[in-house]
Amino acid sequence: MTETIAYEVPGVHCAHCEAAIKQEVGGVEGVERVEVDLEAKKVSVSGSALDDGTLRAAISEAGYDVVS
């Protein structure tokens, strides 16, 4: 079953930010789609058996802080 988790990531503001997050988060097991909304400063991750801690760590590894 596909689920979606959204995160507030205030540091995203450009295409480089988007690419870095998509690369790191996209490599996490179970992730099927990563969407970055630069205006809303949100990252949405869709997939199956998603692990919140692993996704947060991937966003952090890309160089960004997760607020919520």
Biotite code that builds the C-alpha atoms (Angstrom):
import biotite.structure as struc

atoms = struc.array([
    struc.Atom([0.000, 0.000, 0.000], chain_id="A", res_id=1, res_name="MET", atom_name="CA", element="C"),
    struc.Atom([1.341, 3.408, -0.972], chain_id="A", res_id=2, res_name="THR", atom_name="CA", element="C"),
    struc.Atom([1.557, 6.079, 1.698], chain_id="A", res_id=3, res_name="GLU", atom_name="CA", element="C"),
    struc.Atom([2.671, 9.713, 1.603], chain_id="A", res_id=4, res_name="THR", atom_name="CA", element="C"),
    struc.Atom([4.592, 11.582, 4.285], chain_id="A", res_id=5, res_name="ILE", atom_name="CA", element="C"),
    struc.Atom([5.133, 15.357, 4.095], chain_id="A", res_id=6, res_name="ALA", atom_name="CA", element="C"),
    struc.Atom([7.886, 17.349, 5.770], chain_id="A", res_id=7, res_name="TYR", atom_name="CA", element="C"),
    struc.Atom([8.398, 21.074, 6.259], chain_id="A", res_id=8, res_name="GLU", atom_name="CA", element="C"),
    struc.Atom([11.922, 21.918, 5.088], chain_id="A", res_id=9, res_name="VAL", atom_name="CA", element="C"),
    struc.Atom([12.434, 25.703, 5.325], chain_id="A", res_id=10, res_name="PRO", atom_name="CA", element="C"),
    struc.Atom([15.909, 25.684, 3.739], chain_id="A", res_id=11, res_name="GLY", atom_name="CA", element="C"),
    struc.Atom([14.798, 24.622, 0.243], chain_id="A", res_id=12, res_name="VAL", atom_name="CA", element="C"),
    struc.Atom([14.737, 27.465, -2.257], chain_id="A", res_id=13, res_name="HIS", atom_name="CA", element="C"),
    struc.Atom([16.202, 26.441, -5.620], chain_id="A", res_id=14, res_name="CYS", atom_name="CA", element="C"),
    struc.Atom([16.581, 23.674, -8.187], chain_id="A", res_id=15, res_name="ALA", atom_name="CA", element="C"),
    struc.Atom([19.846, 22.538, -6.576], chain_id="A", res_id=16, res_name="HIS", atom_name="CA", element="C"),
    struc.Atom([18.046, 22.043, -3.247], chain_id="A", res_id=17, res_name="CYS", atom_name="CA", element="C"),
    struc.Atom([15.339, 20.060, -5.009], chain_id="A", res_id=18, res_name="GLU", atom_name="CA", element="C"),
    struc.Atom([17.853, 17.855, -6.844], chain_id="A", res_id=19, res_name="ALA", atom_name="CA", element="C"),
    struc.Atom([19.891, 17.145, -3.702], chain_id="A", res_id=20, res_name="ALA", atom_name="CA", element="C"),
    struc.Atom([16.827, 16.098, -1.714], chain_id="A", res_id=21, res_name="ILE", atom_name="CA", element="C"),
    struc.Atom([15.419, 13.990, -4.550], chain_id="A", res_id=22, res_name="LYS", atom_name="CA", element="C"),
    struc.Atom([18.746, 12.175, -4.921], chain_id="A", res_id=23, res_name="GLN", atom_name="CA", element="C"),
    struc.Atom([19.156, 11.366, -1.203], chain_id="A", res_id=24, res_name="GLU", atom_name="CA", element="C"),
    struc.Atom([15.535, 10.576, -0.393], chain_id="A", res_id=25, res_name="VAL", atom_name="CA", element="C"),
    struc.Atom([14.974, 8.755, -3.678], chain_id="A", res_id=26, res_name="GLY", atom_name="CA", element="C"),
    struc.Atom([17.632, 6.242, -2.647], chain_id="A", res_id=27, res_name="GLY", atom_name="CA", element="C"),
    struc.Atom([15.770, 5.203, 0.503], chain_id="A", res_id=28, res_name="VAL", atom_name="CA", element="C"),
    struc.Atom([14.189, 1.762, 0.392], chain_id="A", res_id=29, res_name="GLU", atom_name="CA", element="C"),
    struc.Atom([10.462, 1.864, -0.340], chain_id="A", res_id=30, res_name="GLY", atom_name="CA", element="C"),
    struc.Atom([10.462, 5.374, -1.819], chain_id="A", res_id=31, res_name="VAL", atom_name="CA", element="C"),
    struc.Atom([8.587, 5.590, -5.111], chain_id="A", res_id=32, res_name="GLU", atom_name="CA", element="C"),
    struc.Atom([8.248, 9.366, -5.561], chain_id="A", res_id=33, res_name="ARG", atom_name="CA", element="C"),
    struc.Atom([9.748, 12.525, -4.039], chain_id="A", res_id=34, res_name="VAL", atom_name="CA", element="C"),
    struc.Atom([8.161, 15.916, -4.644], chain_id="A", res_id=35, res_name="GLU", atom_name="CA", element="C"),
    struc.Atom([9.710, 19.206, -3.520], chain_id="A", res_id=36, res_name="VAL", atom_name="CA", element="C"),
    struc.Atom([7.497, 22.302, -3.358], chain_id="A", res_id=37, res_name="ASP", atom_name="CA", element="C"),
    struc.Atom([9.937, 25.217, -3.252], chain_id="A", res_id=38, res_name="LEU", atom_name="CA", element="C"),
    struc.Atom([7.229, 27.824, -2.619], chain_id="A", res_id=39, res_name="GLU", atom_name="CA", element="C"),
    struc.Atom([5.630, 25.968, 0.280], chain_id="A", res_id=40, res_name="ALA", atom_name="CA", element="C"),
    struc.Atom([9.006, 24.678, 1.552], chain_id="A", res_id=41, res_name="LYS", atom_name="CA", element="C"),
    struc.Atom([7.640, 21.127, 1.715], chain_id="A", res_id=42, res_name="LYS", atom_name="CA", element="C"),
    struc.Atom([8.946, 17.714, 0.728], chain_id="A", res_id=43, res_name="VAL", atom_name="CA", element="C"),
    struc.Atom([6.406, 14.948, 0.062], chain_id="A", res_id=44, res_name="SER", atom_name="CA", element="C"),
    struc.Atom([7.558, 11.341, -0.099], chain_id="A", res_id=45, res_name="VAL", atom_name="CA", element="C"),
    struc.Atom([5.375, 8.533, -1.453], chain_id="A", res_id=46, res_name="SER", atom_name="CA", element="C"),
    struc.Atom([6.053, 4.829, -1.290], chain_id="A", res_id=47, res_name="GLY", atom_name="CA", element="C"),
    struc.Atom([5.497, 1.703, 0.734], chain_id="A", res_id=48, res_name="SER", atom_name="CA", element="C"),
    struc.Atom([6.809, 0.756, 4.182], chain_id="A", res_id=49, res_name="ALA", atom_name="CA", element="C"),
    struc.Atom([8.325, 4.221, 4.627], chain_id="A", res_id=50, res_name="LEU", atom_name="CA", element="C"),
    struc.Atom([10.391, 4.835, 7.758], chain_id="A", res_id=51, res_name="ASP", atom_name="CA", element="C"),
    struc.Atom([10.063, 8.369, 9.146], chain_id="A", res_id=52, res_name="ASP", atom_name="CA", element="C"),
    struc.Atom([13.484, 8.348, 10.834], chain_id="A", res_id=53, res_name="GLY", atom_name="CA", element="C"),
    struc.Atom([15.255, 7.141, 7.698], chain_id="A", res_id=54, res_name="THR", atom_name="CA", element="C"),
    struc.Atom([13.525, 9.769, 5.547], chain_id="A", res_id=55, res_name="LEU", atom_name="CA", element="C"),
    struc.Atom([14.426, 12.541, 7.992], chain_id="A", res_id=56, res_name="ARG", atom_name="CA", element="C"),
    struc.Atom([18.029, 11.314, 8.024], chain_id="A", res_id=57, res_name="ALA", atom_name="CA", element="C"),
    struc.Atom([18.126, 11.353, 4.198], chain_id="A", res_id=58, res_name="ALA", atom_name="CA", element="C"),
    struc.Atom([16.862, 14.948, 4.085], chain_id="A", res_id=59, res_name="ILE", atom_name="CA", element="C"),
    struc.Atom([19.472, 15.862, 6.706], chain_id="A", res_id=60, res_name="SER", atom_name="CA", element="C"),
    struc.Atom([22.175, 14.073, 4.695], chain_id="A", res_id=61, res_name="GLU", atom_name="CA", element="C"),
    struc.Atom([21.207, 16.252, 1.714], chain_id="A", res_id=62, res_name="ALA", atom_name="CA", element="C"),
    struc.Atom([22.003, 19.262, 3.941], chain_id="A", res_id=63, res_name="GLY", atom_name="CA", element="C"),
    struc.Atom([18.561, 20.403, 5.082], chain_id="A", res_id=64, res_name="TYR", atom_name="CA", element="C"),
    struc.Atom([16.743, 20.567, 8.401], chain_id="A", res_id=65, res_name="ASP", atom_name="CA", element="C"),
    struc.Atom([13.266, 19.102, 8.846], chain_id="A", res_id=66, res_name="VAL", atom_name="CA", element="C"),
    struc.Atom([10.946, 21.270, 10.982], chain_id="A", res_id=67, res_name="VAL", atom_name="CA", element="C"),
    struc.Atom([7.957, 18.943, 11.054], chain_id="A", res_id=68, res_name="SER", atom_name="CA", element="C"),
])
